[in-house]
Amino acid sequence: MDLTLLAQAADPVTEIATDSGKKVVVAVVVGLVTTVGSFLFGRYWGRYKAHREWTKQEFFNRIIVSFNIFSDGYLKIRTVMERSLDEIFLNQIAIEKVLTAAQSCTLDQPIMPIAPKDRWYLLNYVLNAVAEHFVEGHVRQDAGLPVTKVRYALFLTCELVGDERIRKVRAMLLRVEHLENFPYPDSLPKFSSPWHECRILTLRAAAELYKKEPDNFLIIEICV
């Protein structure tokens, strides 16, 4: 066979191979550029959000759960846990409802204004997370061993704290009897930290709300 004819016949194949190689290279380059761009943008956006939160002192992406204890004439605040919202509220719609309610809180109205139809569901997410921390006491109770039982009311707030007006999503635990008969309706306990005085305002507001709309609260019995 004429070698010239063979070379001419191979030219289309060579062109196809060359075009395919170019497309692969282009696809790889585009993929790398997209990946690097996404990575850099993600870092920039994360830093931008962190800077904005720090500047405004608003930390809405996390939730702090705490005990509010009246003891020895003091208000004592003790953290149970701190988590990201998506670790507690396992549904994006639930997270959006919490964020909307949190951003609606004011200095005079620190309890989250949650629609009645959503209150139990949102509070129950937090209650389940809190209950995990006190399983041992309930096992002791089930085994017939002596335990101490304390009933707490759980509620959601986004109080504005101190002169800096730091804003955080918070779930608070307060003994039910303190909501029913608040021990400091018009006086103050002692504080281990100056900003705790703002917490008294929140707890007073909770006691008032409990009398009118108790479905803003869930009751949890803790055994220790």
C-alpha positions as CSV (number, residue, x, y, z in Angstrom):
1,M,0.0,0.0,0.0
2,D,1.2,3.5,-0.8
3,L,2.7,5.1,2.4
4,T,1.3,8.5,1.3
5,L,-2.2,7.1,1.4
6,L,-1.6,5.6,4.8
7,A,-0.4,8.9,6.2
8,Q,-3.4,10.7,4.7
9,A,-5.7,8.1,6.2
10,A,-4.1,8.6,9.7
11,D,-4.4,12.4,9.6
12,P,-8.1,12.5,10.8
13,V,-7.3,10.1,13.6
14,T,-4.4,12.2,14.7
15,E,-6.6,15.3,14.6
16,I,-9.3,13.7,16.7
17,A,-6.7,12.5,19.2
18,T,-5.2,16.0,19.4
19,D,-8.6,17.6,19.8
20,S,-9.5,15.1,22.5
21,G,-6.2,15.8,24.3
22,K,-6.8,19.5,24.2
23,K,-10.3,19.1,25.6
24,V,-9.0,17.0,28.5
25,V,-6.3,19.6,29.3
26,V,-8.9,22.4,29.2
27,A,-11.3,20.4,31.4
28,V,-8.5,19.7,33.9
29,V,-7.4,23.4,33.9
30,V,-11.0,24.6,34.4
31,G,-11.5,22.0,37.2
32,L,-8.4,23.2,39.0
33,V,-9.3,26.9,38.6
34,T,-12.8,26.2,39.8
35,T,-11.6,24.2,42.8
36,V,-8.9,26.8,43.8
37,G,-11.4,29.6,43.3
38,S,-14.0,27.9,45.4
39,F,-11.5,27.2,48.1
40,L,-10.2,30.8,48.2
41,F,-13.7,32.2,48.1
42,G,-14.8,29.9,50.9
43,R,-11.9,31.1,53.1
44,Y,-12.6,34.7,52.2
45,W,-16.3,34.3,53.0
46,G,-15.6,32.5,56.3
47,R,-13.2,35.2,57.4
48,Y,-15.6,38.0,56.3
49,K,-18.4,36.4,58.3
50,A,-16.2,35.9,61.4
51,H,-15.0,39.5,61.1
52,R,-18.5,40.8,60.8
53,E,-19.7,38.7,63.8
54,W,-16.8,40.0,65.9
55,T,-17.3,43.6,64.9
56,K,-21.0,43.5,65.6
57,Q,-20.6,41.2,68.6
58,E,-23.4,39.0,67.2
59,F,-22.8,35.2,67.3
60,F,-25.9,33.6,65.9
61,N,-24.3,30.4,64.6
62,R,-23.9,28.8,68.0
63,I,-26.1,28.1,71.0
64,I,-25.1,28.0,74.6
65,V,-27.1,26.0,77.2
66,S,-26.7,27.1,80.8
67,F,-28.0,26.6,84.3
68,N,-29.2,29.7,86.2
69,I,-28.8,28.9,89.8
70,F,-29.8,31.0,92.9
71,S,-27.6,29.9,95.8
72,D,-26.1,31.6,98.9
73,G,-27.6,34.9,97.8
74,Y,-25.8,34.7,94.4
75,L,-27.0,34.2,90.9
76,K,-24.6,31.6,89.5
77,I,-24.5,30.8,85.8
78,R,-23.0,27.5,84.7
79,T,-22.6,26.3,81.1
80,V,-23.9,22.9,80.3
81,M,-22.7,22.9,76.7
82,E,-22.0,25.0,73.6
83,R,-22.8,23.7,70.1
84,S,-23.3,25.0,66.6
85,L,-26.9,25.5,65.7
86,D,-26.9,22.7,63.1
87,E,-25.7,20.2,65.8
88,I,-28.8,20.9,67.9
89,F,-31.5,21.8,65.4
90,L,-31.2,19.0,62.9
91,N,-33.3,20.7,60.2
92,Q,-32.5,23.8,58.1
93,I,-36.1,25.2,58.5
94,A,-35.7,24.9,62.3
95,I,-32.4,26.7,62.2
96,E,-34.0,29.5,60.1
97,K,-36.8,29.9,62.6
98,V,-34.4,30.1,65.5
99,L,-32.3,32.7,63.7
100,T,-35.3,34.8,62.8
101,A,-36.6,34.7,66.4
102,A,-33.1,35.4,67.8
103,Q,-32.7,38.5,65.7
104,S,-36.1,39.8,66.8
105,C,-35.2,39.9,70.5
106,T,-34.6,43.3,72.1
107,L,-33.3,44.5,75.5
108,D,-36.8,44.7,76.8
109,Q,-38.0,41.4,75.2
110,P,-35.1,38.9,75.5
111,I,-37.2,35.7,75.2
112,M,-37.4,34.5,71.6
113,P,-40.8,35.3,69.9
114,I,-41.5,31.9,68.5
115,A,-44.8,31.1,66.8
116,P,-47.0,28.9,69.1
117,K,-47.1,26.0,66.5
118,D,-43.3,25.9,66.5
119,R,-42.4,26.2,70.2
120,W,-42.6,22.6,71.3
121,Y,-40.6,21.3,68.2
122,L,-37.7,23.8,68.6
123,L,-37.5,23.4,72.3
124,N,-37.6,19.7,72.0
125,Y,-34.4,19.7,69.9
126,V,-32.6,21.4,72.7
127,L,-34.2,19.3,75.4
128,N,-33.0,16.1,73.7
129,A,-29.4,17.4,73.6
130,V,-29.5,18.4,77.3
131,A,-31.0,15.1,78.3
132,E,-28.0,13.3,76.9
133,H,-25.8,14.9,79.5
134,F,-27.8,13.5,82.4
135,V,-28.4,9.9,81.4
136,E,-26.4,8.4,84.2
137,G,-28.8,9.8,86.9
138,H,-31.8,8.3,85.1
139,V,-30.2,4.9,84.9
140,R,-29.5,5.1,88.6
141,Q,-33.2,5.9,89.2
142,D,-34.3,3.0,87.0
143,A,-32.0,0.7,89.0
144,G,-33.7,1.7,92.2
145,L,-30.6,3.6,93.5
146,P,-31.1,6.9,95.4
147,V,-31.1,10.0,93.3
148,T,-32.0,13.7,93.6
149,K,-34.6,14.9,91.2
150,V,-34.8,18.6,90.1
151,R,-37.4,20.0,87.7
152,Y,-36.1,22.7,85.3
153,A,-37.8,24.8,82.7
154,L,-36.0,25.2,79.4
155,F,-36.5,28.3,77.2
156,L,-34.8,30.1,74.4
157,T,-33.4,33.7,74.5
158,C,-31.1,36.0,72.7
159,E,-30.5,38.6,75.4
160,L,-28.3,41.7,74.8
161,V,-25.6,41.5,77.4
162,G,-23.7,44.4,78.9
163,D,-22.7,47.7,77.4
164,E,-21.2,45.9,74.4
165,R,-24.6,44.3,73.7
166,I,-23.1,40.9,72.9
167,R,-25.8,38.8,71.2
168,K,-25.9,35.0,71.4
169,V,-28.5,32.3,71.0
170,R,-29.0,30.8,74.4
171,A,-31.1,28.1,76.0
172,M,-31.6,28.6,79.7
173,L,-32.5,26.2,82.5
174,L,-34.2,27.6,85.6
175,R,-35.9,25.7,88.3
176,V,-39.7,25.6,87.8
177,E,-40.4,27.0,91.3
178,H,-38.3,30.1,90.5
179,L,-40.4,30.8,87.4
180,E,-43.6,30.3,89.5
181,N,-42.3,32.5,92.3
182,F,-39.3,34.5,91.2
183,P,-37.0,35.2,94.1
184,Y,-35.9,38.7,93.0
185,P,-38.9,40.5,91.5
186,D,-37.7,43.9,92.5
187,S,-34.3,43.4,94.1
188,L,-31.0,42.0,93.1
189,P,-28.9,39.0,94.2
190,K,-25.1,39.2,94.4
191,F,-23.2,38.6,91.2
192,S,-19.9,36.8,90.5
193,S,-19.6,38.8,87.3
194,P,-20.9,42.4,86.6
195,W,-22.7,41.4,83.3
196,H,-24.8,38.9,85.3
197,E,-27.0,41.8,86.2
198,C,-28.4,41.7,82.7
199,R,-29.3,38.0,83.2
200,I,-31.7,39.0,86.0
201,L,-33.7,41.1,83.5
202,T,-34.0,38.0,81.3
203,L,-35.0,35.7,84.1
204,R,-37.6,38.2,85.3
205,A,-39.0,38.5,81.7
206,A,-39.1,34.7,81.6
207,A,-41.1,34.5,84.9
208,E,-43.6,36.9,83.6
209,L,-44.0,35.1,80.3
210,Y,-44.3,31.7,82.1
211,K,-47.5,32.9,83.8
212,K,-49.1,34.0,80.5
213,E,-47.6,31.6,77.9
214,P,-46.2,28.5,79.5
215,D,-45.9,26.8,76.1
216,N,-42.7,28.9,75.6
217,F,-41.1,26.5,78.1
218,L,-40.4,22.8,78.3
219,I,-40.1,21.0,81.6
220,I,-37.2,18.6,82.1
221,E,-36.6,16.5,85.2
222,I,-33.0,15.9,85.9
223,C,-31.8,13.1,88.2
224,V,-28.4,13.2,89.8
